[in-house]
Amino acid sequence: MAIDPYLLLLLIACLYALVFGGLGWVRREGLSIQFALEVAGLTALLVGGSWLAGIPLNPFLFLALLYVITMRSRLIVDAANLLANRGRYEMAHRLYRLGLAWWPDATSRAIVRVNQGAAYLRCGQVDAAIDTLQFVLNSDGQPQLGIKYEAACRYNLGYAYEKAGEEARAIAQYHETIELLPGSLYAKAAQAALKRRQKRDSQN
């Protein structure tokens, strides 16, 4: 049985919103009103435009447009992280700033800043890393920042504090990381950092 092409596009939009909205809920990022509004607005624009033109939009193209536009800041972060991994920090930071400038929702904005802070730390800008990561925890906060990204943020903040010589703050963030997401890569890295400190103290 053939399905109306415009009805198919509406079903795709509903499933997209449910799947990605559900993933955000599972990750403890909360439900993004902005994401839902963007999906609804894009659907109205694209489906309505194709209906007025009398030319049904290709479902795969429609889905791709929904993904690229609503996930724009996260895609930019992926590109920026790739550049940072290759040591091209100046270009990476330009992309992080672009990701923040393109009106991301609260969750995406927090994700950009967590990765931006980690990149600052990797290129030796410890004070900038501390300011950025502290801002995430103090301003963007829960529930927008999912548990995985909070663990990443706290570990990197702890490492930045350690680099800055603020041992007590570093230890507190490492413990927070371990309690937040036990068994994760961030928790294991935090445990290793605490063991290094204990070994160093025992030798002094």
C-alpha positions in Angstrom: 0.0 0.0 0.0 1.5 3.4 -1.1 1.8 6.0 1.6 1.2 9.7 0.9 4.7 11.3 0.5 3.9 14.3 2.6 2.5 12.1 5.4 5.8 10.0 5.2 7.8 13.2 5.7 5.7 14.1 8.8 6.2 10.5 10.2 10.0 10.8 9.6 10.0 14.1 11.5 8.0 12.7 14.4 10.3 9.6 14.7 13.4 11.8 14.5 12.2 14.0 17.3 11.2 10.9 19.4 14.5 9.1 18.8 16.9 12.0 19.4 14.7 13.4 22.2 14.7 10.0 23.8 18.5 9.6 23.5 18.8 13.0 25.3 16.6 11.7 28.1 18.6 8.4 28.4 21.8 10.4 28.6 20.3 12.5 31.4 20.5 15.7 29.3 16.8 16.5 29.8 14.3 17.4 27.1 15.3 20.3 24.8 12.4 22.6 24.0 14.5 24.3 21.4 15.3 21.0 19.7 11.6 20.2 19.5 10.8 23.6 18.1 13.5 23.5 15.5 12.3 20.1 14.3 8.7 21.4 14.1 9.7 24.6 12.4 11.9 22.8 9.8 9.2 20.3 9.1 6.7 23.0 8.5 9.1 24.9 6.3 10.4 22.0 4.2 7.2 19.9 4.0 5.0 22.9 3.5 7.3 24.3 0.8 7.5 21.0 -1.0 3.7 20.7 -0.8 3.2 24.2 -2.2 5.7 23.4 -5.0 3.9 20.1 -5.7 7.3 18.3 -5.5 7.6 15.9 -2.6 11.0 16.2 -0.9 13.2 13.1 -0.9 12.8 11.4 2.5 16.5 10.8 2.9 17.4 14.3 2.0 14.7 15.5 4.4 16.2 13.4 7.2 19.7 14.6 6.4 18.6 18.2 6.5 16.9 17.7 9.9 20.1 16.1 11.3 22.6 18.6 10.0 20.6 21.7 11.0 19.5 20.5 14.5 22.9 18.9 15.3 24.9 21.7 13.7 26.9 22.7 16.9 27.7 19.0 17.7 28.9 18.4 14.2 31.1 21.5 14.5 32.5 20.2 17.8 33.4 16.9 16.1 35.3 18.8 13.4 37.0 21.0 16.0 38.1 18.0 18.1 39.6 16.4 15.0 41.7 19.6 14.4 42.6 19.7 18.1 43.8 16.1 18.0 46.1 17.1 15.2 47.5 20.0 17.1 45.7 22.7 15.1 44.4 24.5 18.1 43.8 27.9 16.6 41.5 26.6 13.9 39.8 24.3 16.5 39.0 27.2 18.7 37.6 29.1 15.8 35.2 26.3 15.2 34.3 26.1 18.9 33.4 29.7 18.8 31.4 29.2 15.7 29.5 26.3 17.4 28.6 28.7 20.2 27.5 31.4 17.8 25.1 29.3 15.8 22.3 29.4 18.5 22.8 25.9 20.0 20.4 24.6 22.6 21.5 24.4 26.3 22.8 20.9 26.0 24.8 21.5 22.8 26.2 24.8 24.2 27.5 22.9 27.3 29.0 20.2 25.1 30.8 22.8 23.0 32.3 24.4 26.1 33.4 21.1 27.7 35.3 20.3 24.5 36.6 23.8 24.2 37.9 23.7 27.8 39.6 20.4 27.2 41.3 21.8 24.1 42.5 24.8 26.1 44.0 22.4 28.6 45.8 20.4 25.9 47.4 23.4 24.4 48.6 24.7 27.8 46.1 27.5 28.4 45.3 26.3 31.9 43.6 29.5 33.2 41.3 29.6 30.1 40.5 25.9 30.6 39.6 26.5 34.3 37.4 29.5 33.4 35.6 27.6 30.7 35.0 24.4 32.6 34.0 26.2 35.7 31.5 28.2 33.7 29.9 25.0 32.4 29.4 23.5 35.9 28.3 26.8 37.4 26.1 28.2 34.6 25.1 25.5 32.1 24.6 22.9 34.8 22.2 20.0 35.1 20.0 18.6 33.6 21.3 20.0 30.3 24.8 18.6 30.8 24.5 14.8 30.5 26.4 12.5 32.9 29.1 11.6 30.4 29.9 15.2 29.6 29.8 16.2 33.3 32.3 13.4 34.1 34.5 14.7 31.2 34.2 18.3 32.5 35.0 17.4 36.1 38.0 15.3 35.2 39.5 18.0 32.9 38.8 20.6 35.5 40.5 18.5 38.1 43.5 18.1 35.8 43.5 21.8 35.1 43.5 22.5 38.9 46.4 20.1 39.3 48.4 21.9 36.6 47.6 25.2 38.3 48.9 23.8 41.7 45.4 23.8 43.3 45.7 20.3 44.8 42.7 20.4 47.1 40.3 21.5 44.2 41.9 18.9 41.9 41.3 16.1 44.4 37.7 17.2 44.9 37.0 17.1 41.2 38.7 13.7 40.7 36.5 12.2 43.5 33.4 13.8 41.9 34.3 12.2 38.6 34.7 8.8 40.2 31.4 9.0 42.1 29.6 10.3 39.0 30.5 7.7 36.5 32.4 4.7 38.1 34.3 2.5 35.6 34.3 5.1 32.9 37.5 6.3 31.2 37.3 9.5 33.0 36.9 7.8 36.4 39.9 5.5 35.7 41.9 8.6 34.7 40.9 10.3 37.9 41.8 7.2 40.0 45.2 7.1 38.2 45.7 10.8 39.0 44.9 10.3 42.7 47.3 7.3 42.9 50.1 9.4 41.3 49.5 12.0 44.0 49.5 9.4 46.8 52.8 7.9 45.5 54.3 11.4 45.2 53.3 12.2 48.8 54.7 9.0 50.1 58.0 9.7 48.5 58.3 13.1 50.1 
